[in-house]
Amino acid sequence: MTTTEPRLGRSKRQRLVAFHNPSIGKLTTADLTRILRRELGPDFAVRVVETAGDGDTAAVREATDEADVVLASGGDGTVNAVASGLIGGGTPLAILPAGTTNIIAQGLGIPADPLAVCRILRGEAIAVALDVAAVGERYLLHMGGAGYDAHVMATTSRDLKRTFGLAAYVLFGARSLLDRPVVEFTILIDGRLIRERGWMALVANGGDVLTRGLSVGPNISSTDGLLDLCLFTAPGPRDAVVSFLSILTRRYRSPYLRYEQGRQIEVHADPPLPVEFDGDPAGTTPFIAEVLPGALTVLVPSPVSGGPLGPWLSRMRGAESGGRNGRRDRAAR
C-alpha cells in the first residue's frame, strides 16, 4: 500500500474542479458551490461543473490541466465516471458521496458530509494510491459482476431507490433470488481455467457490500495489486440464502462459495448474463478485467493526530497480510 501526504501544498492558491450530479441526492449545484467557497475560503479557486454521471471522462481529463484536485459529488456511477478521467494522471480525487449505496466512499471511510469533505480538501487527509481494474475502455473501482447482482441493480427503479434507499436493493434482491438463472461459467484467472455452474460471478477490487465493514469475501484489498473472484454456485434458493448468511456472519465458508485471486480475470457465461460495473449496467458477458496497481490517487480521512491508524488503513493492511499468508487461489468449500 502506498500512502502519502496529499498533493495540496499551500504555497499557492489551490485549483479545485468539482463534478456534481444534481440528479443524485438533495444537494443542488448552487448549494455545493456556496459550501465549497465558504468553507475553503480564499486558499481555493473553486469551479463546479454539472454532470449526468457518465460520459464525462474527456471533460475530466481536460479539467486535470487546470486542477490541483478534482472532486466527484454523486453516487457510485458518478464517482466511477470522474475517476476514469484521472487514471494514471496523478491528480488526486476527493469524493462527496450522495447516492443510494455510496459503497466506494463507504469502503474508504469517506463520510457523506460536505463539511467533512471540505476538511479533507483543506489537508486533513492521506493520499492513497488505489488499484483500479481496466475492463475494455471502462474502469472498475470497487466491484463488478455478472448475473444476479447485475439483474437486481438494472431492474430496481430510481423511484424505489429514492424512496427506500439501500433497502430497495435488499427487497428487490430477496424477490429476485427465487428465479435467478443458473448458468455455465467459464473463467480464466491469469490463464488458469475454471468451469463451474453458478448464478453470480463477482470481480472485486474492494470487498464492501451494502455497508462499510461487510465484505463479500475475506481479506479483499484495493491496494494489493490483485483482483478477487467471488463465485456463487448454490443450486437452489435455500442454499443461496445459506451462502449469504456465511457472508453476513463473516465466516465465508460454504460449499457454494468459491474465492480466487489474480491479476487478470476473464468471465464467460452460457447463456450470457447481464453485467454491472460499480452499480451501473455494462452490457453482457463476456468481459475481461485486468488490475492496474496504484493507478488512482484518492484522498481519504487522515487518522486522528497522534492516534492509531484509521479503521480503513488498518483493514487494508490486515487484508494484505492475510493475502500474503496463503489465501491466494483458494476455494472455500
WOURKA-V278284 format. One record per helix or strand of 3 or more residues. SS is the DSSP state (hx for helix, st for strand). FROM is the first residue (numbers start at 1). LEN is the number of residues. If there is no record, write none. Layout:
# WOURKA-V278284
[[SS | FROM | LEN] [SS | FROM | LEN]]
This chain:
# WOURKA-V278284
[[st | 2 | 4] [st | 14 | 7] [hx | 29 | 15] [st | 44 | 7] [hx | 57 | 8] [st | 69 | 6] [hx | 76 | 9] [st | 92 | 6] [hx | 103 | 5] [hx | 114 | 8] [st | 125 | 11] [st | 138 | 3] [st | 143 | 5] [hx | 148 | 8] [hx | 158 | 7] [hx | 166 | 14] [st | 183 | 7] [st | 192 | 7] [st | 200 | 5] [st | 227 | 6] [hx | 237 | 12] [st | 257 | 6] [st | 264 | 7] [st | 274 | 4] [st | 280 | 5] [st | 287 | 15] [hx | 311 | 17]]
